[in-house]
Amino acid sequence: MNMLTTILWFSLAISVILATASFYLPMITPNQEKLSPYECGFDPMGSARLPFSLRFFLVAILFLLFDLEIALLLPMPWADQLPDPLLTFTWASIVLTLLTLGLTYEWTQGGLEWAE
């Protein structure tokens, strides 16, 4: 047998061994904790009518603001090669100004302060 056939048979044997081991090795012992649904840190056994946290919403908005800002700033060095780079930089400055205003609004609303 040549080398390629040997490697193929070896990889097939390893694959079968690993698939068989992954089927038989896990210890399946269901308990109350494993059978309950996972709800991102919320208690799944409590009431589903809890109010949504405003701080969590403000942090999500902050993430979106910075995400948009990074998505805008990353291609800016290539904007120099466009036919009218001044127009591109003007629009980018307008969008960055709006994002900065959004950040200051969130700051004034207390979205960046975690201590009560």
N, CA, C and O of each residue as an XYZ file, in Angstrom:
464
protein
N       0.839     -1.184      0.000
C       0.000      0.000      0.000
C       0.883      1.247      0.000
O       1.962      1.287      0.592
N       0.383      2.226     -0.673
C       1.161      3.459     -0.675
C       0.807      4.309      0.542
O      -0.061      3.942      1.334
N       1.472      5.424      0.680
C       1.333      6.281      1.867
C      -0.064      6.907      1.978
O      -0.600      7.015      3.081
N      -0.660      7.321      0.855
C      -1.975      7.955      0.868
C      -3.063      7.004      1.341
O      -3.951      7.405      2.092
N      -3.004      5.757      0.915
C      -3.983      4.765      1.345
C      -3.854      4.500      2.838
O      -4.859      4.346      3.533
N      -2.639      4.446      3.328
C      -2.409      4.231      4.756
C      -2.986      5.384      5.573
O      -3.629      5.162      6.599
N      -2.756      6.607      5.118
C      -3.279      7.776      5.837
C      -4.803      7.777      5.819
O      -5.432      8.095      6.828
N      -5.400      7.425      4.687
C      -6.867      7.382      4.603
C      -7.460      6.338      5.544
O      -8.441      6.609      6.237
N      -6.863      5.135      5.571
C      -7.368      4.092      6.476
C      -7.180      4.493      7.939
O      -8.048      4.245      8.776
N      -6.045      5.111      8.236
C      -5.789      5.556      9.611
C      -6.797      6.623     10.033
O      -7.327      6.562     11.142
N      -7.072      7.603      9.159
C      -8.037      8.650      9.504
C      -9.449      8.088      9.616
O     -10.219      8.556     10.454
N      -9.810      7.112      8.810
C     -11.115      6.472      8.914
C     -11.245      5.720     10.239
O     -12.283      5.787     10.897
N     -10.196      5.010     10.623
C     -10.223      4.270     11.886
C     -10.335      5.222     13.077
O     -11.109      4.968     14.000
N      -9.574      6.305     13.063
C      -9.645      7.290     14.150
C     -11.038      7.914     14.212
O     -11.578      8.113     15.300
N     -11.624      8.226     13.052
C     -12.959      8.822     13.023
C     -14.007      7.885     13.611
O     -14.867      8.316     14.379
N     -13.937      6.610     13.253
C     -14.896      5.641     13.778
C     -14.713      5.470     15.290
O     -15.696      5.396     16.028
N     -13.475      5.408     15.746
C     -13.207      5.265     17.181
C     -13.725      6.470     17.955
O     -14.352      6.315     19.003
N     -13.466      7.672     17.443
C     -13.922      8.878     18.140
C     -15.445      9.008     18.124
O     -16.037      9.427     19.118
N     -16.080      8.656     17.015
C     -17.542      8.717     16.956
C     -18.166      7.716     17.921
O     -19.153      8.031     18.586
N     -17.609      6.529     18.001
C     -18.121      5.517     18.936
C     -17.893      5.946     20.379
O     -18.778      5.787     21.220
N     -16.730      6.482     20.668
C     -16.434      6.919     22.031
C     -17.326      8.086     22.439
O     -17.764      8.150     23.587
N     -17.602      9.005     21.523
C     -18.450     10.139     21.889
C     -19.895      9.716     22.101
O     -20.652     10.416     22.773
N     -20.278      8.596     21.544
C     -21.637      8.105     21.750
C     -21.791      7.392     23.090
O     -22.831      7.511     23.737
N     -20.769      6.655     23.511
C     -20.874      5.839     24.721
C     -20.286      6.482     25.979
O     -20.657      6.089     27.085
N     -19.384      7.454     25.846
C     -18.701      7.993     27.011
C     -19.504      8.968     27.870
O     -19.346      8.937     29.091
N     -20.346      9.823     27.316
C     -20.994     10.818     28.185
C     -21.856     10.169     29.251
O     -22.579      9.206     28.997
N     -21.762     10.715     30.434
C     -22.586     10.247     31.544
C     -23.882     11.055     31.518
O     -23.888     12.246     31.832
N     -24.945     10.417     31.154
C     -26.234     11.106     31.073
C     -26.980     10.861     32.379
O     -27.569      9.800     32.589
N     -26.943     11.858     33.244
C     -27.665     11.793     34.508
C     -28.523     13.049     34.611
O     -28.072     14.063     35.142
N     -29.737     12.991     34.114
C     -30.573     14.195     34.158
C     -30.971     14.547     35.587
O     -31.314     13.676     36.386
N     -30.919     15.833     35.889
C     -31.409     16.333     37.164
C     -32.207     17.599     36.906
O     -32.376     18.000     35.755
N     -32.693     18.227     37.951
C     -33.548     19.403     37.801
C     -32.818     20.551     37.106
O     -33.414     21.282     36.315
N     -31.540     20.705     37.401
C     -30.774     21.811     36.815
C     -30.540     21.601     35.322
O     -30.638     22.550     34.544
N     -30.234     20.377     34.917
C     -29.976     20.102     33.505
C     -31.245     20.097     32.662
O     -31.195     20.407     31.472
N     -32.375     19.752     33.258
C     -33.622     19.684     32.516
C     -34.304     21.046     32.375
O     -35.219     21.192     31.565
N     -33.874     22.040     33.148
C     -34.506     23.360     33.055
C     -33.940     24.128     31.866
O     -32.765     23.976     31.532
N     -34.766     24.950     31.227
C     -34.260     25.732     30.090
C     -33.326     26.835     30.553
O     -33.489     27.388     31.641
N     -32.353     27.149     29.724
C     -31.398     28.209     30.040
C     -31.897     29.501     29.418
O     -32.145     29.553     28.214
N     -32.048     30.542     30.220
C     -32.614     31.804     29.746
C     -31.668     32.971     29.992
O     -32.092     33.999     30.521
N     -30.410     32.837     29.626
C     -29.445     33.944     29.666
C     -29.334     34.617     31.032
O     -29.319     35.845     31.115
N     -29.260     33.857     32.064
C     -29.060     34.422     33.385
C     -30.330     34.694     34.150
O     -30.263     34.955     35.352
N     -31.493     34.645     33.511
C     -32.748     34.850     34.211
C     -33.188     33.543     34.853
O     -32.884     32.463     34.348
N     -33.887     33.643     35.941
C     -34.381     32.456     36.636
C     -35.525     31.849     35.832
O     -36.566     32.491     35.689
N     -35.368     30.620     35.292
C     -36.430     30.052     34.467
C     -37.638     29.608     35.277
O     -38.706     29.376     34.712
N     -37.487     29.485     36.585
C     -38.605     29.033     37.406
C     -39.423     30.202     37.958
O     -40.492     29.987     38.528
N     -38.937     31.429     37.796
C     -39.636     32.587     38.328
C     -40.726     33.074     37.376
O     -41.094     32.390     36.421
N     -41.222     34.252     37.657
C     -42.277     34.842     36.856
C     -41.722     35.330     35.520
O     -40.605     35.844     35.452
N     -42.506     35.164     34.467
C     -42.094     35.623     33.145
C     -42.489     37.073     32.908
O     -42.203     37.617     31.841
N     -43.133     37.705     33.864
C     -43.628     39.072     33.704
C     -42.780     40.100     34.444
O     -43.297     41.124     34.891
N     -41.480     39.837     34.576
C     -40.603     40.790     35.233
C     -40.313     41.955     34.310
O     -40.209     41.748     33.101
N     -40.178     43.170     34.818
C     -39.881     44.312     33.948
C     -38.458     44.221     33.393
O     -37.553     43.682     34.030
N     -38.295     44.762     32.193
C     -36.992     44.742     31.528
C     -36.115     45.839     32.114
O     -36.587     46.948     32.367
N     -34.856     45.535     32.328
C     -33.934     46.481     32.932
C     -33.571     47.588     31.938
O     -33.124     47.311     30.825
N     -33.769     48.838     32.352
C     -33.419     49.973     31.506
C     -31.910     50.092     31.364
O     -31.432     50.515     30.311
N     -31.155     49.738     32.372
C     -29.694     49.795     32.296
C     -29.165     48.823     31.238
O     -28.238     49.145     30.494
N     -29.755     47.648     31.183
C     -29.340     46.673     30.171
C     -29.611     47.229     28.775
O     -28.785     47.068     27.876
N     -30.739     47.869     28.587
C     -31.076     48.477     27.306
C     -30.089     49.585     26.947
O     -29.669     49.682     25.793
N     -29.714     50.417     27.907
C     -28.782     51.510     27.636
C     -27.386     50.991     27.295
O     -26.699     51.574     26.455
N     -26.965     49.913     27.930
C     -25.665     49.325     27.604
C     -25.706     48.723     26.196
O     -24.717     48.797     25.467
N     -26.826     48.136     25.812
C     -26.957     47.599     24.456
C     -26.895     48.726     23.429
O     -26.273     48.568     22.378
N     -27.527     49.853     23.715
C     -27.462     50.998     22.815
C     -26.029     51.521     22.738
O     -25.564     51.889     21.659
N     -25.334     51.557     23.855
C     -23.937     51.994     23.867
C     -23.074     51.085     23.002
O     -22.214     51.559     22.260
N     -23.302     49.789     23.099
C     -22.557     48.849     22.258
C     -22.824     49.123     20.783
O     -21.894     49.122     19.976
N     -24.076     49.356     20.426
C     -24.404     49.638     19.031
C     -23.747     50.928     18.547
O     -23.295     51.005     17.405
N     -23.692     51.941     19.415
C     -23.052     53.192     19.034
C     -21.567     52.990     18.720
O     -21.074     53.464     17.697
N     -20.866     52.289     19.598
C     -19.444     52.059     19.367
C     -19.206     51.111     18.198
O     -18.215     51.249     17.480
N     -20.093     50.163     18.004
C     -19.967     49.249     16.884
C     -20.116     49.999     15.560
O     -19.354     49.761     14.623
N     -21.089     50.897     15.480
C     -21.259     51.705     14.275
C     -20.073     52.630     14.046
O     -19.643     52.840     12.912
N     -19.557     53.172     15.121
C     -18.426     54.078     14.997
C     -17.199     53.351     14.451
O     -16.501     53.875     13.584
N     -16.942     52.170     14.946
C     -15.796     51.396     14.456
C     -16.010     50.983     13.007
O     -15.075     51.022     12.207
N     -17.238     50.586     12.660
C     -17.514     50.197     11.278
C     -17.353     51.376     10.333
O     -17.037     51.189      9.158
N     -17.565     52.576     10.825
C     -17.387     53.756      9.994
C     -15.918     54.172      9.901
O     -15.457     54.588      8.838
N     -15.195     54.064     10.990
C     -13.823     54.553     11.007
C     -12.819     53.610     10.344
O     -11.781     54.066      9.864
N     -13.100     52.327     10.307
C     -12.127     51.393      9.738
C     -11.840     51.641      8.244
O     -10.671     51.607      7.859
N     -12.833     51.886      7.394
C     -12.500     52.113      5.978
C     -12.101     53.551      5.648
O     -11.901     53.863      4.474
N     -11.977     54.429      6.626
C     -11.664     55.832      6.353
C     -10.304     56.055      5.683
O     -10.209     56.975      4.870
N      -9.253     55.291      5.960
C      -7.983     55.525      5.240
C      -8.099     55.311      3.730
O      -7.351     55.930      2.973
N      -9.012     54.457      3.272
C      -9.180     54.229      1.845
C     -10.076     55.281      1.206
O     -10.183     55.335     -0.019
N     -10.717     56.113      2.010
C     -11.564     57.173      1.462
C     -10.722     58.239      0.772
O     -11.245     59.012     -0.031
N      -9.453     58.290      1.066
C      -8.548     59.235      0.398
C      -8.447     58.972     -1.101
O      -8.158     59.885     -1.874
N      -8.683     57.739     -1.508
C      -8.530     57.361     -2.905
C      -9.795     57.587     -3.724
O      -9.787     57.349     -4.932
N     -10.870     58.035     -3.109
C     -12.117     58.293     -3.830
C     -12.000     59.582     -4.643
O     -11.123     60.406     -4.383
N     -12.888     59.757     -5.631
C     -12.818     60.977     -6.441
C     -13.057     62.254     -5.642
O     -12.452     63.284     -5.939
N     -13.929     62.207     -4.633
C     -14.219     63.393     -3.816
C     -14.061     63.039     -2.334
O     -15.057     62.804     -1.650
N     -12.813     62.998     -1.828
C     -12.613     62.572     -0.437
C     -13.173     63.571      0.570
O     -13.535     63.178      1.679
N     -13.252     64.839      0.217
C     -13.769     65.831      1.159
C     -15.242     65.565      1.487
O     -15.657     65.719      2.636
N     -16.021     65.173      0.497
C     -17.430     64.844      0.732
C     -17.556     63.625      1.648
O     -18.403     63.595      2.541
N     -16.708     62.626      1.420
C     -16.740     61.420      2.258
C     -16.382     61.751      3.701
O     -17.039     61.276      4.628
N     -15.351     62.557      3.896
C     -14.963     62.933      5.258
C     -16.010     63.819      5.913
O     -16.181     63.768      7.131
N     -16.712     64.629      5.134
C     -17.783     65.462      5.693
C     -18.929     64.595      6.194
O     -19.416     64.794      7.307
N     -19.366     63.630      5.379
C     -20.441     62.733      5.815
C     -20.008     61.881      7.016
O     -20.805     61.635      7.921
N     -18.763     61.439      7.022
C     -18.264     60.663      8.161
C     -18.251     61.521      9.421
O     -18.571     61.035     10.506
N     -17.886     62.785      9.286
C     -17.880     63.683     10.443
C     -19.296     63.917     10.963
O     -19.504     64.000     12.174
N     -20.267     64.024     10.063
C     -21.661     64.204     10.485
C     -22.146     62.978     11.256
O     -22.780     63.106     12.304
N     -21.845     61.790     10.731
C     -22.281     60.565     11.412
C     -21.579     60.428     12.762
O     -22.215     60.044     13.743
N     -20.285     60.734     12.831
C     -19.565     60.664     14.102
C     -20.107     61.675     15.101
O     -20.147     61.399     16.300
N     -20.522     62.834     14.626
C     -21.129     63.829     15.515
C     -22.445     63.308     16.079
O     -22.721     63.478     17.266
N     -23.267     62.671     15.231
C     -24.527     62.092     15.722
C     -24.272     60.976     16.740
O     -24.984     60.871     17.739
N     -23.263     60.150     16.487
C     -22.937     59.083     17.441
C     -22.419     59.658     18.755
O     -22.715     59.126     19.825
N     -21.658     60.727     18.681
C     -21.166     61.376     19.898
C     -22.317     61.987     20.683
O     -22.334     61.931     21.913
N     -23.282     62.573     19.973
C     -24.473     63.101     20.661
C     -25.262     61.983     21.342
O     -25.787     62.166     22.441
N     -25.344     60.824     20.684
C     -26.005     59.668     21.302
C     -25.280     59.197     22.550
O     -25.910     58.826     23.540
N     -23.956     59.213     22.500
C     -23.169     58.813     23.670
C     -23.365     59.796     24.821
O     -23.508     59.380     25.971
N     -23.374     61.099     24.523
C     -23.580     62.078     25.596
C     -24.986     61.980     26.171
O     -25.180     62.195     27.367
N     -25.970     61.657     25.332
C     -27.335     61.468     25.845
C     -27.388     60.287     26.804
O     -27.998     60.368     27.870
N     -26.746     59.196     26.418
C     -26.744     58.023     27.304
C     -25.992     58.329     28.593
O     -26.379     57.862     29.665
N     -24.934     59.099     28.495
C     -24.169     59.486     29.680
C     -25.024     60.320     30.621
O     -25.003     60.113     31.834
N     -25.782     61.270     30.060
C     -26.629     62.113     30.912
C     -27.801     61.335     31.504
O     -28.307     61.709     32.562
N     -28.243     60.273     30.855
C     -29.330     59.446     31.376
C     -28.859     58.456     32.438
O     -29.677     57.781     33.063
N     -27.555     58.365     32.645
C     -27.015     57.502     33.695
C     -26.749     56.080     33.236
O     -26.647     55.182     34.072
N     -26.633     55.850     31.947
C     -26.388     54.501     31.443
C     -24.980     54.011     31.703
O     -24.718     52.812     31.603
N     -24.068     54.910     32.034
C     -22.694     54.509     32.272
C     -22.372     54.368     33.759
O     -21.249     54.007     34.114
N     -23.329     54.643     34.620
C     -23.121     54.550     36.070
C     -23.817     53.300     36.589
O     -25.037     53.170     36.496
N     -23.018     52.373     37.143
C     -23.588     51.136     37.638
C     -23.894     51.191     39.127
O     -24.736     50.432     39.606
N     -23.244     52.052     39.853
C     -23.477     52.139     41.294
C     -24.723     52.961     41.550
O     -24.941     53.995     40.917
N     -25.529     52.500     42.471
C     -26.773     53.205     42.816
C     -26.511     54.214     43.906
O     -27.430     54.910     44.337
